[in-house]
Amino acid sequence: MAKAIMVQGTMSNAGKSLLCAGLCRVFKQDGYRVAPFKSQNMALNSFITREGLEMGRAQVVQAEACGIEPSVLMNPILLKPVTDMGSQVIVNGEVLGNMKAAEYFAMKHTLVPDILRAFETLSAQNDIIVIEGAGSPAEINLKQEDIVNMGMARMAKAPVLLVGDIDRGGVFAQLAGTLLLLDDEERSMVKATVINKFRGDLDILRPGLASLEEITGKPVAGVLPYLKVDIEDEDSLTERFYSRGPAALDIAVIRLPRISNFTDFAALEATDGVSVRYVDDLHHLGNPDMVILPGTKNTISDLLWLRQSGLEAAVKRLASSGTLVCGICGGYQMLGRRVTDACGVEGGGSVAGLDLLPMVTEFEEEKHRTRVSGRITSLPGLEPLSGAEVTGYEIHMGTSTLDDGALPLVTLDNGLTDGCFQGNVLGSYLHGFFDSDSCRNALLRILCEKKGLTPDSFGSFDYAAHKQRQYDTLAQAVREGLDMELIYRILEEGV
């Protein structure tokens, strides 16, 4: 059975996910078989495994850092918020149902066997399991029957590293206060603390580190810098939504209220010369070279918001002037003539779409979950895209039916088709559409030519290789910032 180590944080966005990914990469580089694990994740960014099962993308990132195929075993419970008070509950990659927070809290203990089966299966296949907690272990109102922080550490018999975020301020109080709110058994499971997101002179910080060790009785395992690595982060507190400055090509992603899987655009963000802006206000839309309608957890509600905000009319004006408009998943559904919810998946009703694509969408109770690949069909006026390879996955509740004579966007390798196009408007259900180098590079070539730029100045960009370089950069920072001899000793000694 594998040895386990767990990373918990003093708060959300303390850097747990990134540290777990870094440790995964370090252990892999050191020759170990390593896998990530998070018993329960709450996120709107999800992924479909080869088996057609749904899991959180944070563990997909960590699996990539390990150099292994993502498995739903790494994230047996995924909560996808539907409202402020409830979530869609996904267990072992399958939808269990929508539940209010209190309802889920009352039944979550019944999921412990699923958690243990997943963890023990992973443990039997690997040398090391890197476990990620959620939020903070000191949420005293949630400690009863906890299954994701100290409750998970007990089940896995895993020693804990407690991470604090110095960038937000008060890191010593974060760490000491969190330990104070743990009971004696829990406190004994925390073997060291880590200070994350540090900027400045480490020598000035050292007296505080010594005092922290004296106050808590725990060694400080290290200080990690505020890293600028291009690695996917959690959706709730991402910094990607904020402007990154101008570039040669300007792409505007509409920031829908319930935006999901914004990781679809990470490859575009990583491309030199491309600016990806997330826009939720009519006055900031401007005249971009391309507009993208992203995925959403509630197509109808976000479509109505788009209409009421004035952004729908603006997107239609841009489309009529020749600006490239693309919709992914829920954004694709919005581009059609109508969206109908006869089954009550999103509360029922029927609403007109943007009428930019000749198709209609009807919601169904069963979720579509599949990995697919194929090629872009012949696109008059957008010839560089024709024949480009695409690979991705589908996660959606509806079926879109094209009007007679309407043309699909993608011919899939399984003999089916995906999406639709009409002139300069494209729509697809494929998450990961822009990850495919041939598709993304062809699309950027089109935008360059429309703007009078030289496409060759952008070159070609290998996104998969870029991600591997980022994981190596992260691992180097972890090695330099942490006492890895102490980390390995903690791992060896356990609890």
C-alpha positions in Angstrom: 0.0 0.0 0.0 1.1 3.5 -0.7 2.3 6.1 1.8 0.2 9.2 2.0 0.7 12.9 2.7 -2.0 15.5 2.9 -2.0 19.2 2.2 -4.6 21.3 4.1 -5.0 25.0 4.0 -5.9 27.8 6.4 -8.5 29.0 3.9 -9.7 28.6 0.3 -7.1 29.7 -2.2 -4.2 29.2 0.2 -2.5 27.3 -2.6 -3.3 23.7 -1.7 -4.0 22.5 -5.3 -0.8 24.0 -6.7 1.4 22.6 -3.8 -0.2 19.2 -4.3 0.7 19.4 -8.1 4.2 20.5 -7.2 4.7 17.6 -4.8 3.3 15.2 -7.3 5.8 16.3 -9.9 8.7 16.2 -7.4 7.8 12.6 -6.4 7.5 11.6 -10.0 10.8 13.1 -10.8 12.3 11.1 -7.9 11.1 7.9 -9.5 8.0 7.1 -7.5 4.6 6.0 -8.7 2.4 8.9 -7.4 -1.2 9.8 -7.7 -3.4 12.7 -6.4 -6.6 12.3 -4.3 -9.3 14.7 -3.1 -12.3 13.0 -1.6 -14.7 15.9 -2.3 -14.2 18.8 -4.6 -16.6 21.7 -5.3 -16.1 23.3 -8.7 -17.7 24.1 -12.0 -14.6 23.1 -13.9 -14.9 19.4 -14.6 -13.4 16.8 -16.9 -14.5 13.6 -18.6 -12.3 10.5 -18.2 -11.8 7.9 -20.9 -14.5 5.9 -19.3 -17.0 8.7 -19.6 -17.0 9.6 -15.9 -16.9 13.2 -14.5 -14.3 14.5 -12.1 -12.9 17.9 -10.9 -10.2 19.5 -13.1 -7.9 20.2 -10.1 -7.1 16.5 -9.8 -6.7 16.3 -13.6 -4.0 18.9 -13.4 -2.3 16.9 -10.5 -2.6 13.7 -12.5 -0.8 15.5 -15.5 1.9 16.5 -13.0 2.2 12.8 -12.1 2.4 11.8 -15.8 -0.6 9.5 -15.5 -4.1 9.3 -16.9 -6.8 11.1 -14.8 -9.2 8.7 -13.1 -12.4 9.3 -11.2 -10.7 7.4 -8.3 -8.8 10.6 -7.7 -11.9 12.6 -7.0 -14.9 10.3 -6.0 -17.2 13.2 -5.0 -17.7 16.3 -7.1 -20.1 19.1 -6.1 -21.2 21.4 -8.9 -23.0 24.5 -7.5 -26.4 25.0 -9.1 -27.7 27.7 -6.8 -26.4 29.6 -3.8 -27.9 26.9 -1.6 -27.5 23.7 -3.5 -25.3 21.6 -5.9 -25.4 18.8 -8.3 -23.8 15.8 -6.5 -21.6 13.6 -8.6 -20.4 10.3 -7.0 -17.8 8.1 -8.8 -18.3 10.1 -11.9 -22.1 9.7 -12.1 -24.8 12.2 -11.2 -26.5 11.3 -7.9 -28.9 14.3 -8.1 -29.3 17.9 -7.1 -29.3 18.6 -3.3 -29.6 21.5 -1.0 -26.6 22.1 1.2 -28.4 20.8 4.4 -29.6 17.7 2.5 -26.1 16.8 1.4 -24.6 17.5 4.8 -27.1 15.1 6.3 -26.3 12.2 3.9 -22.6 12.7 3.1 -21.5 10.1 5.7 -23.1 7.5 3.6 -20.4 8.2 0.9 -17.5 7.2 3.1 -17.4 3.6 1.6 -17.1 5.2 -1.8 -14.3 7.4 -0.6 -12.4 4.5 1.0 -12.8 2.2 -2.0 -11.4 4.9 -4.3 -8.5 5.7 -2.0 -7.6 2.1 -1.3 -7.7 1.2 -5.0 -5.3 4.1 -5.8 -3.1 3.2 -2.8 -2.7 -0.4 -4.1 -1.5 0.9 -7.5 1.0 3.6 -6.3 3.9 4.3 -4.0 2.7 7.7 -2.8 -0.7 9.4 -2.6 -0.8 13.2 -2.3 -4.1 14.2 -0.7 -5.7 17.6 -1.0 -8.1 19.0 1.6 -10.8 21.6 1.0 -11.2 25.1 2.5 -10.0 25.0 6.1 -10.0 22.2 8.7 -10.9 24.8 11.3 -14.5 25.4 10.0 -15.9 24.3 13.4 -19.5 24.3 12.1 -18.5 21.6 9.5 -16.2 19.4 11.5 -18.9 16.9 12.4 -18.6 13.9 10.1 -15.9 15.7 8.0 -14.9 13.7 5.0 -12.5 16.0 3.2 -10.0 17.5 5.8 -9.1 15.9 9.1 -11.8 13.2 8.6 -10.0 12.2 5.4 -6.6 12.4 7.1 -7.8 9.9 9.7 -9.2 7.5 7.1 -6.0 7.6 5.1 -3.7 7.7 8.2 -2.0 10.6 6.5 0.3 13.2 8.1 -0.7 16.8 7.3 1.1 19.8 6.0 -0.8 23.0 6.9 -0.4 25.8 4.3 -1.0 29.5 4.9 -1.3 32.4 2.4 1.0 35.3 3.3 -0.1 37.4 0.4 -3.4 38.0 2.0 -1.7 39.1 5.3 -1.9 37.6 8.8 -0.3 34.3 7.9 1.0 33.7 11.4 -2.5 34.2 12.8 -3.9 31.9 10.1 -1.6 29.1 10.9 -1.6 29.4 14.7 -5.3 30.1 14.9 -6.1 27.1 12.7 -4.0 24.8 14.9 -5.7 26.3 18.0 -9.2 25.3 16.7 -8.2 21.7 16.1 -8.6 19.1 18.8 -5.5 17.3 20.3 -5.7 14.3 17.9 -6.1 16.5 14.9 -3.3 18.8 16.0 -1.0 15.9 16.4 -1.6 14.9 12.7 -0.3 18.2 11.5 3.5 17.6 11.1 4.6 20.9 9.7 3.5 24.3 8.3 4.2 25.9 5.0 4.0 29.6 4.1 2.9 30.2 0.6 2.8 33.2 -1.9 5.7 35.1 -0.3 7.2 38.1 -2.0 10.1 39.9 -0.5 13.3 39.4 1.5 13.2 36.0 3.2 15.7 37.2 5.9 13.2 39.7 7.2 10.7 36.8 7.5 13.0 34.4 9.4 12.4 35.8 13.0 8.7 35.3 12.4 9.3 31.7 11.3 11.2 31.0 14.5 8.4 32.5 16.6 5.8 30.5 14.7 7.6 27.3 15.4 7.8 28.2 19.1 4.1 29.1 19.3 2.8 26.1 17.4 5.4 23.5 18.3 5.5 22.6 14.6 8.4 23.0 12.2 8.1 25.3 9.2 8.7 23.1 6.3 9.4 26.0 4.0 8.4 29.2 2.3 7.2 29.1 -1.3 7.3 32.2 -3.5 4.4 33.9 -5.3 4.7 31.8 -8.4 3.7 33.0 -11.9 3.4 29.5 -13.4 0.7 28.9 -16.0 -1.2 26.1 -14.3 -5.0 25.8 -14.1 -6.4 27.0 -10.8 -9.8 26.5 -9.1 -12.7 28.4 -10.5 -14.1 30.2 -7.5 -11.1 32.5 -6.8 -9.2 32.5 -10.1 -7.2 35.5 -11.1 -7.7 34.7 -14.8 -10.8 36.8 -14.9 -8.8 40.0 -14.5 -7.3 41.9 -17.4 -3.8 41.1 -18.4 -3.1 44.0 -20.7 -3.3 44.5 -24.5 -1.8 42.3 -27.2 -1.9 42.0 -31.0 -5.0 39.8 -30.9 -7.9 40.7 -28.6 -10.3 37.9 -27.6 -13.3 38.6 -25.4 -14.8 35.8 -23.4 -18.2 36.7 -22.0 -18.1 36.1 -18.2 -21.5 34.6 -17.7 -22.7 34.6 -14.0 -22.5 30.7 -13.9 -19.5 30.3 -16.2 -18.0 26.8 -16.1 -14.9 25.2 -17.6 -13.2 28.5 -18.4 -10.1 26.3 -18.6 -11.2 25.8 -22.2 -9.3 29.1 -22.9 -6.1 28.4 -21.1 -4.3 27.5 -24.3 -5.3 30.8 -25.9 -4.2 32.7 -22.7 -0.8 31.0 -22.9 -0.2 32.1 -26.5 2.2 35.0 -27.0 0.5 37.9 -28.7 -3.0 37.0 -27.6 -5.0 38.8 -25.0 -8.0 36.9 -23.4 -10.4 39.3 -21.6 -13.3 38.1 -19.5 -16.1 40.7 -20.0 -19.3 41.0 -17.9 -20.2 44.6 -18.8 -21.3 46.0 -22.1 -19.1 49.0 -21.8 -15.9 46.9 -21.6 -16.7 44.7 -24.6 -15.3 47.1 -27.2 -14.4 45.7 -30.7 -12.5 42.4 -30.1 -11.1 40.3 -32.9 -13.2 37.4 -31.6 -16.0 36.8 -29.1 -16.5 33.6 -27.2 -19.6 32.5 -25.3 -18.3 29.9 -22.8 -19.9 27.0 -21.0 -22.4 27.6 -18.2 -24.1 25.6 -15.4 -27.4 27.2 -16.3 -27.9 28.1 -20.0 -31.3 29.6 -19.8 -30.6 31.9 -16.8 -27.3 33.1 -18.3 -28.9 33.6 -21.7 -31.5 35.9 -20.0 -28.7 37.7 -18.2 -26.9 38.2 -21.5 -30.1 39.7 -23.0 -30.8 41.9 -20.0 -27.2 43.2 -19.8 -27.2 44.4 -23.4 -24.4 42.1 -24.3 -26.6 39.9 -26.5 -27.3 42.8 -28.8 -23.7 43.8 -28.9 -22.5 40.3 -29.7 -25.1 40.1 -32.6 -23.9 43.5 -33.9 -20.3 42.3 -33.9 -21.3 39.0 -35.6 -23.1 41.0 -38.4 -20.0 43.1 -38.9 -17.8 40.1 -39.5 -16.3 39.5 -36.1 -15.7 35.8 -35.4 -18.1 34.5 -32.7 -17.7 31.1 -31.1 -19.8 29.3 -28.6 -18.7 26.3 -26.5 -21.2 24.0 -24.8 -23.8 26.2 -23.1 -22.5 29.1 -25.2 -23.1 27.0 -28.3 -26.7 26.4 -27.2 -27.3 30.1 -26.7 -26.2 30.8 -30.3 -29.2 28.8 -31.7 -32.7 29.8 -32.4 -34.3 28.5 -29.2 -33.5 26.6 -26.0 -36.3 24.5 -24.5 -36.4 22.8 -21.1 -39.5 20.6 -21.1 -38.0 18.2 -18.5 -37.4 21.0 -15.9 -33.6 20.4 -15.9 -33.0 24.1 -15.3 -36.5 24.9 -14.0 -38.5 24.6 -17.2 -39.5 27.0 -19.9 -38.4 27.9 -23.4 -36.4 31.0 -24.4 -35.3 32.4 -27.7 -31.6 32.2 -28.5 -29.3 34.6 -30.3 -30.5 33.1 -33.6 -26.9 33.2 -35.0 -26.9 29.4 -35.8 -29.6 27.4 -37.5 -30.4 24.9 -34.7 -32.5 24.4 -31.6 -31.6 22.8 -28.2 -33.8 20.7 -26.0 -32.7 19.7 -22.5 -32.9 16.1 -21.3 -32.6 14.6 -17.9 -29.6 12.4 -18.8 -26.2 14.1 -19.0 -24.0 13.5 -22.1 -20.5 12.6 -21.0 -18.0 11.4 -23.6 -14.4 11.9 -24.9 -14.3 12.6 -28.7 -12.0 13.6 -31.5 -12.4 14.5 -35.1 -11.8 17.1 -37.7 -13.2 20.5 -38.6 -15.4 20.3 -41.7 -14.9 22.5 -44.8 -15.6 26.1 -43.8 -16.0 28.5 -46.7 -14.4 31.8 -45.8 -12.5 30.2 -42.9 -10.3 27.8 -45.0 -7.3 27.5 -42.6 -9.6 25.8 -40.1 -10.9 23.2 -42.6 -9.6 19.7 -41.7 -8.0 20.9 -38.4 -7.8 18.1 -35.8 -9.8 18.6 -32.5 -9.9 16.5 -29.4 -12.1 17.2 -26.4 -14.9 16.0 -24.2 -18.6 16.7 -23.8 -20.5 17.5 -20.6 -24.0 18.8 -21.3 -27.7 18.1 -20.6 -29.2 19.0 -23.9 -29.4 17.8 -27.5 -29.0 20.4 -30.3 -30.8 19.6 -33.6 -29.6 21.4 -36.8 -32.1 22.8 -39.2 -32.5 21.0 -42.6 -29.5 22.0 -44.7 -27.5 23.4 -41.8 -23.8 22.3 -41.6 -22.0 20.7 -38.7 -18.7 22.1 -37.5 -16.9 18.8 -36.7 -16.9 15.4 -38.2 -16.1 13.0 -35.3 -14.0 9.9 -35.6 -17.0 7.8 -34.3 -19.0 8.7 -37.4 -21.2 11.4 -35.7 -21.0 15.1 -36.0 -20.6 18.0 -33.5 -21.6 21.6 -33.5 -22.7 23.9 -36.3 -21.4 26.9 -38.2 -22.8 29.7 -40.3 -20.5 32.2 -41.9 -18.3 33.7 -39.1 -20.3 32.0 -36.3 -19.1 28.7 -34.9 -20.5 26.5 -32.1 -19.3 23.2 -30.5 -20.0 21.0 -27.5 -16.2 20.1 -27.3 -14.5 21.3 -24.1 -10.8 21.5 -25.1 -11.6 22.8 -28.5 -8.8 25.3 -28.4 -6.3 22.9 -26.8 -5.7 21.2 -30.1 -2.7 22.9 -31.6 -3.8 22.6 -35.3 -7.2 24.0 -34.5 -6.0 26.9 -32.3 -3.1 27.8 -34.6 -5.4 27.8 -37.7 -7.9 30.0 -35.8 -5.3 32.5 -34.8 -4.0 32.6 -38.4 -7.5 33.6 -39.5 -7.7 36.4 -36.9 -4.2 37.6 -38.0 -5.2 37.7 -41.7 -8.4 39.6 -40.9 -6.4 42.2 -38.9 -3.7 42.5 -41.5 -1.0 40.9 -39.3 1.6 38.4 -40.4 0.5 35.0 -39.1 4.0 33.7 -39.1 5.0 36.2 -36.4 3.1 34.1 -33.9 4.7 30.8 -34.9 3.1 27.5 -33.8 2.5 26.8 -30.1 2.7 23.3 -28.6 0.3 23.6 -25.6 1.0 20.1 -24.2 4.7 20.8 -24.1 4.1 24.2 -22.5 2.1 22.6 -19.7 4.9 20.1 -19.0 7.4 22.9 -18.7 5.1 24.6 -16.2 5.0 21.5 -14.0 8.8 21.3 -14.1 9.1 24.9 -13.1 6.6 24.4 -10.2 8.6 21.3 -9.1 11.8 23.3 -9.0 10.2 26.0 -6.9 8.9 23.4 -4.5 12.4 21.8 -4.2 14.0 25.2 -3.6 11.3 26.4 -1.1 10.6 23.3 1.0 12.8 21.2 3.1 12.3 18.0 1.0 14.4 16.0 3.5 11.8 16.9 6.1 8.9 16.2 3.7 10.2 12.7 3.0 10.8 12.0 6.7 7.2 13.1 7.4 6.0 10.8 4.6 8.0 7.9 5.9 7.0 8.3 9.6 3.3 8.8 8.9 1.0 9.7 11.8 
